[in-house]
């Protein structure tokens, strides 16, 4: 357990929130930060229209959270997508980068079936090794007494394949309560992934 709790040797990390509109990127960013920095509300239109960054300190690690618009929308112009990706890279600066692929529990859309390919197209072939899946609306499965393992066992084959491609790096998030324990678990997963990558 001591190894699990150990921070990555760098004391700075970027957490980039990626995902489709309505998946809960901005709300998850606010939960990680422990304060409201990103606009998050129910809407039929995309709420986040540009990349934004906010910073916090979590257990001694300086964390820069980067919220992004839906750059995976097939209807978005390639010039707009490239602009968002470029801006996101600028916000990341030179610190280690972790991609949080935000997906809503119980809502696996057609646009998400090849989402890892879209992540790699935008951020490079190594992005898959730097991606953690963050499942939002976890309260829906917790209320049904379903564990993360049970959820992954019974989910659609294509979603299960995405999880396996990310080496089963997944966390559940409840953005209603902003529980600090889930943020600690996320950071443990981040640190383990970065430590493993550093040893390669």
C-alpha positions as CSV (number, residue, x, y, z in Angstrom):
1,X,0.0,0.0,0.0
2,X,2.9,2.3,0.6
3,X,3.9,2.2,-3.0
4,X,0.3,3.0,-4.1
5,X,0.3,6.2,-2.1
6,X,3.6,7.4,-3.3
7,X,3.4,10.5,-5.5
8,X,5.0,10.5,-8.9
9,X,8.5,11.9,-8.7
10,X,7.4,15.1,-10.5
11,X,5.3,17.3,-8.2
12,X,3.3,18.7,-11.1
13,X,0.7,17.1,-13.3
14,X,-1.9,18.1,-15.9
15,X,-5.3,16.4,-15.9
16,X,-7.0,17.0,-19.2
17,X,-10.7,16.3,-19.3
18,X,-11.8,14.8,-22.6
19,X,-15.2,13.5,-23.7
20,X,-18.5,14.1,-25.4
21,X,-20.8,17.0,-24.6
22,X,-22.9,16.3,-21.5
23,X,-20.6,13.6,-20.1
24,X,-19.7,15.7,-17.1
25,X,-16.3,17.0,-17.8
26,X,-16.7,20.5,-16.2
27,X,-18.5,19.0,-13.2
28,X,-15.7,16.5,-12.7
29,X,-13.1,19.2,-13.0
30,X,-14.9,21.2,-10.2
31,X,-15.0,18.0,-8.1
32,X,-11.2,17.5,-8.5
33,X,-10.5,21.1,-7.7
34,X,-12.9,21.1,-4.7
35,X,-14.4,24.4,-5.9
36,X,-16.4,25.7,-8.8
37,X,-14.1,27.0,-11.5
38,X,-15.8,25.6,-14.7
39,X,-19.3,26.4,-15.8
40,X,-21.4,23.3,-15.4
41,X,-25.2,23.1,-16.0
42,X,-27.8,21.0,-17.8
43,X,-28.2,22.2,-21.3
44,X,-29.1,20.9,-24.8
45,X,-26.2,22.9,-26.2
46,X,-22.5,22.5,-25.3
47,X,-21.7,24.6,-22.3
48,X,-17.9,24.6,-22.6
49,X,-16.7,26.3,-25.8
50,X,-13.0,26.7,-25.2
51,X,-10.2,25.1,-23.2
52,X,-9.8,26.5,-19.7
53,X,-7.4,25.7,-16.9
54,X,-7.5,25.9,-13.1
55,X,-5.0,24.8,-10.5
56,X,-5.0,23.2,-7.0
57,X,-2.8,21.3,-4.6
58,X,-3.7,17.7,-3.9
59,X,-1.7,15.7,-1.3
60,X,1.4,17.6,-2.2
61,X,1.0,17.4,-5.9
62,X,0.4,20.6,-8.0
63,X,-2.5,19.8,-10.3
64,X,-3.5,21.8,-13.3
65,X,-7.0,20.7,-14.4
66,X,-7.8,21.5,-18.1
67,X,-11.4,21.5,-19.2
68,X,-12.1,21.1,-22.9
69,X,-15.0,21.4,-25.3
70,X,-16.2,18.4,-27.2
71,X,-13.4,18.0,-29.7
72,X,-14.7,14.6,-30.8
73,X,-17.9,15.9,-32.3
74,X,-17.9,14.7,-35.9
75,X,-19.7,18.0,-36.9
76,X,-16.9,20.2,-35.5
77,X,-14.8,21.9,-38.2
78,X,-11.2,20.5,-38.3
79,X,-9.8,24.0,-38.0
80,X,-11.8,24.5,-34.7
81,X,-10.7,21.1,-33.4
82,X,-7.0,21.8,-34.2
83,X,-7.3,25.2,-32.5
84,X,-8.7,23.5,-29.3
85,X,-6.0,20.8,-29.3
86,X,-3.3,23.4,-29.8
87,X,-4.6,25.6,-27.0
88,X,-4.9,22.5,-24.7
89,X,-1.3,21.6,-25.4
90,X,-0.2,25.1,-24.6
91,X,-2.1,25.0,-21.3
92,X,-0.3,21.7,-20.4
93,X,3.1,23.3,-20.7
94,X,5.9,20.8,-20.1
95,X,4.5,19.0,-17.1
96,X,3.3,15.3,-17.2
97,X,0.0,15.0,-18.9
98,X,-2.8,12.6,-18.0
99,X,-6.0,12.4,-20.1
100,X,-9.2,11.8,-18.2
101,X,-11.7,10.3,-20.6
102,X,-15.0,11.3,-19.1
103,X,-17.9,8.9,-19.9
104,X,-21.4,8.8,-18.3
105,X,-22.4,5.6,-16.6
106,X,-25.2,3.9,-18.5
107,X,-24.9,6.1,-21.6
108,X,-22.5,4.6,-24.2
109,X,-23.1,6.5,-27.5
110,X,-22.1,5.7,-31.1
111,X,-19.7,8.6,-31.0
112,X,-17.8,7.0,-28.1
113,X,-17.3,3.6,-29.8
114,X,-14.0,4.7,-31.4
115,X,-13.2,7.5,-29.0
116,X,-9.7,6.2,-28.2
117,X,-8.8,6.5,-31.8
118,X,-10.0,10.1,-31.8
119,X,-7.9,10.7,-28.6
120,X,-4.8,9.3,-30.4
121,X,-5.5,11.4,-33.5
122,X,-5.7,14.5,-31.4
123,X,-2.9,13.9,-28.9
124,X,-0.6,11.3,-30.4
125,X,-0.2,7.5,-30.4
126,X,1.0,7.4,-26.7
127,X,-2.2,9.0,-25.5
128,X,-3.8,5.7,-24.9
129,X,-1.1,4.8,-22.3
130,X,-1.8,8.1,-20.6
131,X,-5.6,7.8,-20.4
132,X,-7.8,7.1,-17.4
133,X,-11.5,6.5,-17.8
134,X,-13.6,8.6,-15.4
135,X,-17.2,7.3,-15.2
136,X,-19.6,10.0,-14.0
137,X,-23.0,9.6,-12.5
138,X,-21.6,6.9,-10.3
139,X,-24.5,7.4,-7.9
140,X,-26.7,5.6,-10.4
141,X,-24.7,2.3,-9.9
142,X,-24.0,2.9,-6.2
143,X,-27.7,3.2,-5.6
144,X,-28.2,-0.2,-7.3
145,X,-25.4,-1.7,-5.1
146,X,-23.3,-2.3,-8.2
147,X,-19.5,-2.2,-7.8
148,X,-17.0,-0.9,-10.5
149,X,-15.9,-4.5,-11.2
150,X,-19.5,-5.7,-11.7
151,X,-20.3,-2.7,-13.9
152,X,-17.2,-3.4,-16.1
153,X,-18.1,-7.1,-16.2
154,X,-21.6,-6.5,-17.5
155,X,-21.0,-3.5,-19.8
156,X,-21.2,-3.5,-23.6
157,X,-18.3,-5.4,-25.3
158,X,-17.1,-2.3,-27.1
159,X,-17.0,-0.3,-23.9
160,X,-15.2,-3.2,-22.2
161,X,-12.7,-3.2,-25.1
162,X,-12.0,0.5,-24.4
163,X,-11.5,-0.2,-20.7
164,X,-9.0,-3.0,-21.6
165,X,-7.1,-0.8,-24.0
166,X,-6.6,1.7,-21.1
167,X,-5.3,-1.2,-19.0
168,X,-8.4,-1.1,-16.8
169,X,-7.5,2.3,-15.4
170,X,-11.0,3.5,-14.3
171,X,-12.6,5.5,-11.5
172,X,-16.2,6.2,-10.5
173,X,-17.1,9.8,-9.8
174,X,-20.1,11.3,-8.0
175,X,-20.1,15.0,-8.8
176,X,-23.2,15.7,-6.7
177,X,-21.4,15.2,-3.4
178,X,-17.8,16.1,-4.4
179,X,-16.4,13.5,-2.1
180,X,-12.7,13.9,-1.4
181,X,-12.1,10.1,-1.2
182,X,-12.9,9.7,-4.9
183,X,-10.3,12.4,-5.8
184,X,-7.7,10.6,-3.7
185,X,-8.5,7.4,-5.5
186,X,-8.1,9.2,-8.9
187,X,-4.8,10.7,-7.8
188,X,-3.6,7.2,-6.7
189,X,-4.4,5.9,-10.2
190,X,-2.7,8.9,-11.8
191,X,0.5,8.3,-9.7
192,X,0.6,4.6,-10.4
193,X,0.2,5.2,-14.1
194,X,3.0,7.9,-14.2
195,X,5.3,5.8,-12.1
196,X,4.8,2.8,-14.4
197,X,5.4,5.0,-17.5
198,X,8.5,6.4,-15.9
199,X,10.0,2.9,-15.4
200,X,9.4,1.9,-19.0
